[in-house]
Amino acid sequence: MSRHHDLTERMANIAQRPDTATDGEIEELSEEFSEYCTETNSRLREIRQLLGKGRRAEAVTRAQRDPDLLELVMALDFLYL
């Protein structure tokens, strides 16, 4: 399982049973989630710029590099937010 999937799975578990996590765990997960969101948004902006310049092939290649951007967005956009 990838790190971002593990993160969102842990967050979903806490959302379902908030009494099972400490404030420290919640803070740590929140910070990690925020970092992933910042990184993902940065990559999305980069892809948009490439597409705006007509550099579609490069945009697709960058979007597919690890972690795959579509997979990352889907993992971060989960039900409990």
N, C-alpha and C positions, 0 to 999 in steps of 0.2 A: 504494500500500500504506500502511496506517495505521502510525503510530509504534509502537503496541503489537504489531502483526503483525511489523513489521520487527525489533523487539526480540526477540521469541520466535524468529524465524527465525535471527537471529544467535546466540542462545543454543543453539538446536538444532544449528547448524553447529559450534559449539565443542564441544558434548557429543559429537558424532560424531567430531571431530578435535581433541582438546584441545591437541595440540602446535602448533596454528596460532594460538593467542592468547597474548598477554602477560598477566602478572598484572594490569597496569593496565587492560587491556581487560575482563578478567573482573570486576574490582572495579567498574568503571564500569557494566557491564551488570547486575551484582548490585544495585547501588544503584538503578538505574533500575527494575528489576523490583520491588524492594521498594517503591518509591514508587507504582508502578501497583497493587500488591497492597493497600497501605494505602488508596489512593484508592477502589479497588473495594470493599473491605470497608466503608468508610465509607458509600458509596452503598448498599450492600446493607442496612446497618443502618437507614439513612434510609428505604428502601423498606419494610422490615419494620415500622418505626414507623408509617408512613402506612397500611399495610394493617391494622395493629392498631387504628387509629382509624377504620377503615371508609372511608378515602379512597382507594379503588381507582383511580379515574380519574387522580388526581394521581400516585399511585405508578407507574402505567403510563407516564404522560407523562414523569416524571423518569427512569424506567428507559430510555426510548427516546432521551433527549437524547444528543448527541454527546459522547463515543463511546457507542454503544449498550451498555447494561450486559451484556446476554446475549452480545453479540459480544466484549466485553472479557473476560468470564469465560472464554469458550471459548478465546480466544487465550492467556490466562495459564495455563490448565490444559493444558499440553502434555506430550507423552509422555516427555520426557527428564528431568522433575523427579522 
